[in-house]
Amino acid sequence: MPAVLLWHGRGPDERDVLAPVARAAAELGVIVLVPDWRSDAADGGRTHLREAAVFVRQNVADFGGDPERIALAGWSLGGKAAVGVAVNPAAFGNWKPQAIVGIAGAYGSVAPTTGTVPIDDLRLGGSLVPPRPVWLVHGTADPVVDVERSRELRMALEKQGWPVSLNEVATDHAGVIMTEFVPEHDRCLPSTADHAVEAGSRTADVLARAAGITAQCFSRRS
């Protein structure tokens, strides 16, 4: 089976936040592995992210997955980390995932995986890197990371001749992964709001497609 390595965002050890969208993608027939990592580590989490990538590549077969069919994905800061690997693989052990999924990411500042700025790497050396399909998802009502950040990356990828798609969904930063931010918990928790269910379902569909599953967008309410 194809697999997805899915990285959470800036909050330390928050793999549980991605549980709703990871389960939805798994229901479409893809293995989804979601590790914890800590952006507050001395190296910004790069060691954790590298270890996660090595673990998945070495062990995905034990979960019934195909080591040659692994898509790399991330949400928020994790999305920037994933795109960073695509455009600067030399800074991440030269791993070239089958595809990349960036969910609600901002790509104009330093990625924790590479220590470089993804969109700058793309503009300066994108033509020298073997292109990988890049799938982007972003909420049009995102108050944390403006959807323009994904639009900007899409245009830059297209200019370099990379295959890219951008799914814009009617939700916010948390809704795109089928969650809502709950201030009293200082955390994103699962949401049943229509906008989050629909958007999270679309994100799950994109994850499955990027991994190689022919899936159709679906509504979790049905």
C-alpha positions, 0 to 999 in steps of 0.5 A: 500500500502507498504511505504518507509521512505526515508532520504536525505543526509548530506545537511540540509533540502534537501528532494527536492534532492530526488524528482526524485527517489522518484517519480520514485518509487511511479510510481511503486506502493509504497508510498514514504515519504521524510522528511527534516532533519538537520545533522548540528543540535546539535545532528547530526539530530537524533531528526529529524530522530526519529520524521520522523520515528514516524510520518510515523508509526503513519500517513502512513495509512492516505496516504493509506499506511500499517503501517506494511509494511514500508521500511526504506531507505536513500541516502549517510549519510541518507543511513548510518542512515538507516543501523544504525537502522537495526543493532542497533535498541535498539538505535533507539526505537527498531523500526524494519522496514520491510526492509532497503535500503542503497544508496551510503552510507559509514558504517564505521563511526558514524550513526546519528540515533544511535551514533554508527558505523553500521559495528562495531555494525554488527560485534559485535552484528549482530548475536543477532539482528533479521535480516532484508533484506538489499538492497544496491545500489551504483555507481561504479564511485562514487568519494564521497563514494567508492563502496567498502564501500557497498561491505564491508557491504555486506560481513559483513552482509553475514557473519552474515547470514543477507539477503542482495543484492548489486546493482552496477550501472554505475554512480556517487554519484548523478546519483544513485538518478537520479540527478547531482551535480551543483556547482553553486547551491551547490546542486544536481538537476534532471538529464536527462543524460543516466547514471543517468536515468538508475541508478536512475530507478534501485534505484527506482526499489530497493526501490519498491522491498524492500517495497514489490512491485514486480517491474521490472527495467525500463528505464525512456527514454522508 
